[in-house]
């Protein structure tokens, strides 16, 4: 492959990943099911949690699956093309970050997207299923113990790159590039939870299953 095609293939993979990430399943599912736009109520966040506030659990589940699926598809596609065109891990890592940033800062929604938890999970699942399982287990444990979904997401984000770092020495081939990509995603995810962190510190964050005040 010529150098031009080599670099063009890598750039194209990253662009496709970002565009795919920019598809907001919260908006797509809500519109297709005749529900209110999730950006106009609750937290205004186009994600599964806010869609759930409509009371339509099916829509929330479809949103969750869609957001996770696009993360998985983008990374799987990058891995497939990287193998076919002998592209470096850097392309896969950048694609993982790109699809996540696409969800968080979607070009189709004026760069105002969700917090990226489901999409990040899809990315981890594509990179290493055991890593995704460990991260989900962490979320469940923290959510069960604290009853705070946001806290569970933040703690899981902190541990995801740590799990990859240690797991890479035991269960899978370690890649510094992919580890850094996961760390970048974790940092952005935590950054997107700034309002939740503030409410957690002041005791104003809503717990799982708690009724919200009107």
For each residue, the residues with C-beta under 8 A, 3 or more apart:
1: 5 6 9 85 86
2: 5 6
3: 6 7
4: 7 8
5: 1 2 8 9
6: 1 2 3 9 10 85 87
7: 3 4 10 11
8: 4 5 11 12
9: 1 5 6 12 13 81 85 87
10: 6 7 13 14 87 88 90 91 94
11: 7 8 14 15
12: 8 9 15 16
13: 9 10 16 17 77 78 81 82 87 91 94 95
14: 10 11 17 18 78 91 94 95 98
15: 11 12 18 19 98
16: 12 13 19 20 74 77 95
17: 13 14 20 21 74 75 77 78 94 95 96 98 99 102
18: 14 15 21 22 98 99 101 102 107
19: 15 16 22 23 102 107
20: 16 17 23 70 73 74 99 102
21: 17 18 70 71 74 98 99 100 101 102 103 106 119
22: 18 19 102 103 106 107 108 109 113
23: 19 20 28 66 70 102 106 108
24: 27 28 46 103 106 108 109 113 114
25: 28 29 62 63 65 66 67 70
26: 29 30 38 46 47 48 50 51 63 67 114
27: 24 30 31 37 38 39 46 109
28: 23 24 25 31 32 66
29: 25 26 32 33 35 51 59 62 63 66
30: 26 27 33 35 36 37 38 51 54 59 63
31: 27 28 34 35 37
32: 28 29
33: 29 30 56 58 59
34: 31
35: 29 30 31 38 51 54 56 59
36: 30 40 41 54
37: 27 30 31 40
38: 26 27 30 35 41 42 44 45 46 47 50 51 53 54
39: 27 44 45 46 109 112
40: 36 37 44
41: 36 38 44 50 53
42: 38 45 50 53
43: 49 50
44: 38 39 40 41 50
45: 38 39 42 49 50 114 115
46: 24 26 27 38 39 50 109 112 113 114
47: 26 38 50 51 63 67 114 115 117 118
48: 26 51 52 60 61 63 64 67 118
49: 43 45 52 53 60 149
50: 26 38 41 42 43 44 45 46 47 53
51: 26 29 30 35 38 47 48 54 56 59 60 63
52: 48 49 55 56 57 59 60
53: 38 41 42 49 50 212
54: 30 35 36 38 51 59 60
55: 52
56: 33 35 51 52 59 60
57: 52 60 61
58: 33 61 62
59: 29 30 33 35 51 52 54 56 62 63
60: 48 49 51 52 54 56 57 63 64
61: 48 57 58 64 65
62: 25 29 58 59 65 66
63: 25 26 29 30 47 48 51 59 60 66 67 118
64: 48 60 61 67 68 118
65: 25 61 62 68 69
66: 23 25 28 29 62 63 69 70
67: 25 26 47 48 63 64 70 71 103 114 118 119 122
68: 64 65 71 72 118 119 121 122 125
69: 65 66 72 73 122
70: 20 21 23 25 66 67 73 74 99 103 119 122
71: 21 67 68 74 75 96 99 100 103 118 119 120 121 122 123 125 126
72: 68 69 75 76 122 123 125 126
73: 20 69 70 76 77 122 126
74: 16 17 20 21 70 71 77 78 95 96 98 99 123 126
75: 17 71 72 78 79 92 95 96 99 122 123 126 127
76: 72 73 79 80 126
77: 13 16 17 73 74 80 81 95
78: 13 14 17 74 75 81 82 91 92 95 96
79: 75 76 82 83 92 126
80: 76 77 83 84
81: 9 13 77 78 84 85 87 91
82: 13 78 79 85 86 87 88 89 91 92
83: 79 80 86
84: 80 81
85: 1 6 9 81 82
86: 1 82 83
87: 6 9 10 13 81 82 90 91 92
88: 10 82 91 177
89: 82 92 93 175 177 178
90: 10 87 93 94 177
91: 10 13 14 78 81 82 87 88 94 95
92: 75 78 79 82 87 89 95 96 127 177 178 181
93: 89 90 96 97 175 177 178 180 181
94: 10 13 14 17 90 91 97 98 181
95: 13 14 16 17 74 75 77 78 91 92 98 99
96: 17 71 74 75 78 92 93 99 100 123 126 127 178 181 182 185
97: 93 94 100 101 181 184 185
98: 14 15 17 18 21 74 94 95 101 102
99: 17 18 20 21 70 71 74 75 95 96 102 103 119 122 123
100: 21 71 96 97 103 104 116 119 120 123 185 188 189
101: 18 21 97 98 104 105 188
102: 17 18 19 20 21 22 23 98 99 105 106 107 113
103: 21 22 24 67 70 71 99 100 106 113 114 116 119
104: 100 101 113 114 115 116 188 192
105: 101 102 111 112 113
106: 21 22 23 24 102 103 109 111 112 113
107: 18 19 22 102 111
108: 22 23 24
109: 22 24 27 39 46 106 112 113
110:
111: 105 106 107
112: 39 46 105 106 109
113: 22 24 46 102 103 104 105 106 109 116
114: 24 26 45 46 47 67 103 104 117 118 119
115: 45 47 104 153 189 192 193
116: 100 103 104 113 119 120 185 188 189 192
117: 47 114 120 121 153 189
118: 47 48 63 64 67 68 71 114 121 122
119: 21 67 68 70 71 99 100 103 114 116 122 123
120: 71 100 116 117 123 124 157 160 185 186 189
121: 68 71 117 118 124 125 132 135 136
122: 67 68 69 70 71 72 73 75 99 118 119 125 126
123: 71 72 74 75 96 99 100 119 120 126 127 182 185
124: 120 121 127 128 131 132 135 160 182
125: 68 71 72 121 122 129 132
126: 71 72 73 74 75 76 79 96 122 123
127: 75 92 96 123 124 131 132 164 178 182
128: 124 131 132 164 167 171 172
129: 125 132 133
130: 133 134 167 171 172
131: 124 127 128 134 135 160 163 164 167 172
132: 121 124 125 127 128 129 135 136
133: 129 130 136 137
134: 130 131 137 138 159 163 167
135: 121 124 131 132 138 139 156 159 160 163
136: 121 132 133 139 140 156
137: 133 134 140 141
138: 134 135 141 142 152 155 156 159
139: 135 136 142 143 152 153 155 156
140: 136 137 143 144 152
141: 137 138 144 145 152
142: 138 139 145 146 148 151 152 155 156
143: 139 140 146 147 148 149 151 152 208
144: 140 141 147
145: 141 142
146: 142 143 151 152 207
147: 143 144 207 208 209 210
148: 142 143 151 152 200 205 207 208
149: 49 143 152 153 208
150: 153 154 193 196 197 199 200 205
151: 142 143 146 148 154 155 196 200 205
152: 138 139 140 141 142 143 146 148 149 155 156
153: 115 117 139 149 150 156 157 189 193
154: 150 151 157 158 189 190 193 196 197
155: 138 139 142 151 152 158 159
156: 135 136 138 139 142 152 153 159 160
157: 120 153 154 160 185 186 189 190
158: 154 155 162 186 190
159: 134 135 138 155 156 162 163
160: 120 124 131 135 156 157 163 164 182 185 186
161: 164 165 179 182 183 186
162: 158 159 165 166
163: 131 134 135 159 160 166 167
164: 127 128 131 160 161 167 168 174 178 179 182
165: 161 162 168 169 174 179
166: 162 163 169 170
167: 128 130 131 134 163 164 170 171 172
168: 164 165 171 172 173 174 175 179
169: 165 166 174
170: 166 167
171: 128 130 167 168
172: 128 130 131 167 168
173: 168
174: 164 165 168 169 179
175: 89 93 168 178 179
176: 179 180
177: 88 89 90 92 93 180 181
178: 89 92 93 96 127 164 175 181 182
179: 161 164 165 168 174 175 176 182 183
180: 93 176 177 183 184
181: 92 93 94 96 97 177 178 184 185
182: 96 123 124 127 160 161 164 178 179 185 186
183: 161 179 180 186 187
184: 97 180 181 187 188
185: 96 97 100 116 120 123 157 160 181 182 188 189
186: 120 157 158 160 161 182 183 189 190
187: 183 184 190 191
188: 100 101 104 116 184 185 191 192
189: 100 115 116 117 120 153 154 157 185 186 192 193
190: 154 157 158 186 187 193 197
191: 187 188 194
192: 104 115 116 188 189
193: 115 150 153 154 189 190 196 197
194: 191 197 198
195: 198 199
196: 150 151 154 193 199 200 205
197: 150 154 190 193 194 200 201
198: 194 195 201 202
199: 150 195 196 202 203 204 205
200: 148 150 151 196 197 203 205
201: 197 198
202: 198 199
203: 199 200
204: 199
205: 148 150 151 196 199 200
206: 210 212
207: 146 147 148 210
208: 143 147 148 149
209: 147
210: 147 206 207
211:
212: 53 206
213:
214:
